[in-house]
Amino acid sequence: MTDLSRRDFVKLCAATSMGLVIGIPVVGRATNSSTELHPLIRIGLDGRVTLYAQNPEMGQGVKTSLPMIVAEELDIDWESVRVEQADWDPRLENQFSGGSLSIRLNYGAMRQAGATARAMLLAAAARQLDRPVAELATQSGYVIDESRGVRLSYADLSEAAAALPVPDAPELKNDKEFRLIGTSVADVDLNPMTTGHQQFSLDLKLPDMLYVVVKRCPHGDGQPLSFDAATAKKVPGVVDFHVLRNVDHGGRIILPNCPNFVSGVAVVATNTWAALEGARKLEVEWQMPEERDDSDELFRRFEKALDDEAEIVRRDGEPEISAAERSIDVTYSLPFLAHIPMEPMNCTAHVTGDKAEVWAPTQNPPMAAEAVAKVLDIPEDNVTIHVERSGGAFGRRYYADFITDTVLLSRQFKRPVKTIWSREDDVRHDYFRPASTQRIRAAATDGKITHWHQKVASHPREIYLERDGSPAEIGNYEFPAGFVPNLLFDYVPVPARVPLGQWRATNHSSNVFVVSSAIDELAHSAGMDPVEFWLGLVGDEQFVQVREDFRFDASRLKEVISLAADKSDWGARLPEGSARGLSASYNQGAWVAEVAEVTVKDDRLKVDRITCAVDCGLVINPQGAINQVEGGIVEGLAAALYGKITVKDGVVQESNFHDYRFCRIRDIPTIDVHFVSSSDAPRGLGEGPLPPVAPAVTNAIFAATGKRIRELPIRL
Amino acid sequence: MVRFTLNGEDYGFPGDSDTPLLWVLRDSAGLTGTKYGCGTGLCGACTVHVDGEARRACILPVSAIEGRTVTTIEGLSPNGSHPVQRAWQEENVPQCGYCQTGQIMAVAAMLERLPSPSDDDIDRQHTNICRCGAYSRIRRAIHRASELSRGESTDD
């Protein structure tokens, strides 16, 4: 991973009416020269400081936490700062939200940005006061010369500062000097979000705008053959129709990892309701693809594939053991899952000539821009992407399929267009978390796992997206690799056509369930307490070299397990029918252990409490971080209790919150979150707390009832 | 023309009277704080008050509110000062924020009926979906709003 903290910062422009602007130079994008910049900090001559939030906000809090890091090094009061969301800019690096990487990748760069501006302001003050920089200090937006009792505001210095050379390596604060990082700060949009004034993408209204709902082909690979608009036309407000076929617009995949399933008939209207009703009433004859999946049949193929020859992902020692030597030989199954962000997919665009202006709730502005340029055949420089606050995303908004159709329609109708997805379209036309069936054959002796063979059968997303690289849904670095002397991970791809994508925590959402369940099964088969068994497995070495380029800090895993056990009163007696279960993992940058406490009574499950211990390195904004952990836990719980997408004859059967359920407040246990105090650089947090939830709950169910759940969602 | 009182003012909607109140509010009245989440009354993102009661505007044809009084999040208080809004701000409830206006409207109506709800009351009566899972804070904020409404405590 690139070390961003050593990146040089250069000046965007000389002093203008905007004042001092600091940004990041470009590295690694062929379309840009390396000297161009993007503004992150704007100090207006009016004294106003605007910080730009670089990465898309979807509820994970980076619109607040990334600018906090800049403000810390800039040495300015948070209350005086105004935060704005940055548009897509090719000069920015890592301008995407995914993989729990926003803070992890940009922590150094944000610090450098703030420190660079501060150094330039100090240098300007030194000139003006004719004093050495070393004699000056900064505080709350002022440069201070204490010996003379002089204070100069950043605003007054910004013009002179902008004309100075940009320092190569501005001094960063010592972590111990942090005043803002590590304190709880309210979300920058808290007030508008609670008063109804927060603008989401779906709220946009442009002059002369058309409202469009696309009647989507039930299968992404199908095409409309013909349509009958007789009834749809009668809906007041419906004004036009337009056929979209992905084969006419660059094909089903227009960029690596970027599907383009635009096929359908657009119903064009003067308001949203007319478009929705028109689409409902429109009759379309579809050409469906030959190959149409059935998820039940697919699971049978997965199970059968576990006896087929497999691709070896990792092999250590002599992992094969005879049936007699196995402590466990068990198979787990995980379903397809949908994203269902609260704000259904939508986009607004205005294409004029060879220019496109787009307002999108996107997680991935660079991909959005590239896809728009490709589908319209215009230069990327002609594309503007306004990044809108997303009403949830969870990985669904990583792609650009909901953007490409909108720009095509705006070009067709020569007007601003907003496309709106119904909830039904949102559920049925998702890119699902891969389903898989996984088998564990393992042996433990004297409380130690000696052999571990994990064989995964799934339909690989890479085949679907026509992408290079290993299709395996298990990585060669995953736990317990490095901790078991004889280990085999292998993978059988079972090709199918159900669209797959990035779901929160990606494949860890499946693999952690399998791994944490199997470890629990091994602990019980050895007659050992699961906490004791886990601690023995993790061992006493601080570092384990899992792969040549991946040294795993096992002591941090051990610490979260001990902390979760301690905080959950592990071992303390519970009433009849209640029990605790443990799971642990390192994924997406976080060491996480969770203990679930459940009660099973009359075959009904109640999850009473989840205790979560997390080590994600330095926490920037504790209140936001806790919100992320709680959210991840709730999402993990919803998947454990309810989540399942089924496909019949190529068509997704679920459609809305009644048949694709999510937790409501009555489902929510007491959630206790404990962070391990750390001065290590921040890691990831948005995803790590999700995967351990399901196995903690199912392990607790086993402890309470003796019933082992090996298939999700949970059915008692 | 369907006429009703909207946030204290007369409002007339000239379009199709089958149009759900949600789209009248959003597209015609320009009040976009009321959100579309499911279109079938399942999630509560579109919750508004009709004559003081919480209603899901996505399944309520505008014809059904002729002559009645509608309050949206924009009309709940002039500046976010309603006790439920203050509680939501104190507890930093939102993650993405999209469902929160509907949550706030549902809770404001619930507290009118039930000024001091127990946790069981909340489990039974508050059914809005928060896809980000901010439920622990929603529960705390409901109790806090109850305190603020009853004037028991106004400080942190």
Chai-1 contact restraints between the chains, C-beta under 6 A:
chainA,res_idxA,chainB,res_idxB,connection_type,confidence,min_distance_angstrom,max_distance_angstrom,comment,restraint_id
A,M58,B,C96,contact,1.0,0.0,6.0,A-B,restraint_1
A,G59,B,Q95,contact,1.0,0.0,6.0,A-B,restraint_2
A,G59,B,C96,contact,1.0,0.0,6.0,A-B,restraint_3
A,G59,B,C132,contact,1.0,0.0,6.0,A-B,restraint_4
A,A186,B,N92,contact,1.0,0.0,6.0,A-B,restraint_5
A,L190,B,Q89,contact,1.0,0.0,6.0,A-B,restraint_6
A,N191,B,G80,contact,1.0,0.0,6.0,A-B,restraint_7
A,M193,B,P94,contact,1.0,0.0,6.0,A-B,restraint_8
A,M193,B,G97,contact,1.0,0.0,6.0,A-B,restraint_9
A,M193,B,Q100,contact,1.0,0.0,6.0,A-B,restraint_10
A,T194,B,G80,contact,1.0,0.0,6.0,A-B,restraint_11
A,T194,B,Q85,contact,1.0,0.0,6.0,A-B,restraint_12
A,T194,B,W88,contact,1.0,0.0,6.0,A-B,restraint_13
A,T194,B,Q89,contact,1.0,0.0,6.0,A-B,restraint_14
A,T195,B,G80,contact,1.0,0.0,6.0,A-B,restraint_15
A,G196,B,G33,contact,1.0,0.0,6.0,A-B,restraint_16
A,G196,B,I73,contact,1.0,0.0,6.0,A-B,restraint_17
A,G196,B,E74,contact,1.0,0.0,6.0,A-B,restraint_18
A,G196,B,T101,contact,1.0,0.0,6.0,A-B,restraint_19
A,Q198,B,G97,contact,1.0,0.0,6.0,A-B,restraint_20
A,D203,B,T32,contact,1.0,0.0,6.0,A-B,restraint_21
A,P236,B,D16,contact,1.0,0.0,6.0,A-B,restraint_22
A,N271,B,D27,contact,1.0,0.0,6.0,A-B,restraint_23
A,T272,B,W23,contact,1.0,0.0,6.0,A-B,restraint_24
A,T272,B,D27,contact,1.0,0.0,6.0,A-B,restraint_25
A,W273,B,T19,contact,1.0,0.0,6.0,A-B,restraint_26
A,W273,B,W23,contact,1.0,0.0,6.0,A-B,restraint_27
A,M342,B,G37,contact,1.0,0.0,6.0,A-B,restraint_28
A,M342,B,Y98,contact,1.0,0.0,6.0,A-B,restraint_29
A,M342,B,C99,contact,1.0,0.0,6.0,A-B,restraint_30
A,M342,B,R131,contact,1.0,0.0,6.0,A-B,restraint_31
A,E343,B,Y98,contact,1.0,0.0,6.0,A-B,restraint_32
A,G391,B,C96,contact,1.0,0.0,6.0,A-B,restraint_33
A,G391,B,Y98,contact,1.0,0.0,6.0,A-B,restraint_34
A,G392,B,C96,contact,1.0,0.0,6.0,A-B,restraint_35
A,G392,B,R131,contact,1.0,0.0,6.0,A-B,restraint_36
A,G392,B,C132,contact,1.0,0.0,6.0,A-B,restraint_37
A,R423,B,C38,contact,1.0,0.0,6.0,A-B,restraint_38
A,R423,B,G39,contact,1.0,0.0,6.0,A-B,restraint_39
A,Q623,B,N92,contact,1.0,0.0,6.0,A-B,restraint_40
A,N627,B,Q95,contact,1.0,0.0,6.0,A-B,restraint_41
A,E630,B,S136,contact,1.0,0.0,6.0,A-B,restraint_42
A,G631,B,Q95,contact,1.0,0.0,6.0,A-B,restraint_43
A,G631,B,C132,contact,1.0,0.0,6.0,A-B,restraint_44
A,G631,B,G133,contact,1.0,0.0,6.0,A-B,restraint_45
A,V634,B,G133,contact,1.0,0.0,6.0,A-B,restraint_46
A,E635,B,G133,contact,1.0,0.0,6.0,A-B,restraint_47
A,N656,B,C38,contact,1.0,0.0,6.0,A-B,restraint_48
A,N656,B,T40,contact,1.0,0.0,6.0,A-B,restraint_49
A,F657,B,C38,contact,1.0,0.0,6.0,A-B,restraint_50
A,F657,B,L42,contact,1.0,0.0,6.0,A-B,restraint_51
A,F657,B,C43,contact,1.0,0.0,6.0,A-B,restraint_52
A,H658,B,L42,contact,1.0,0.0,6.0,A-B,restraint_53
A,F662,B,I129,contact,1.0,0.0,6.0,A-B,restraint_54
A,R664,B,T127,contact,1.0,0.0,6.0,A-B,restraint_55
A,I665,B,H126,contact,1.0,0.0,6.0,A-B,restraint_56
A,I665,B,Y135,contact,1.0,0.0,6.0,A-B,restraint_57
A,R666,B,D123,contact,1.0,0.0,6.0,A-B,restraint_58
A,I668,B,Y135,contact,1.0,0.0,6.0,A-B,restraint_59
A,I671,B,S136,contact,1.0,0.0,6.0,A-B,restraint_60
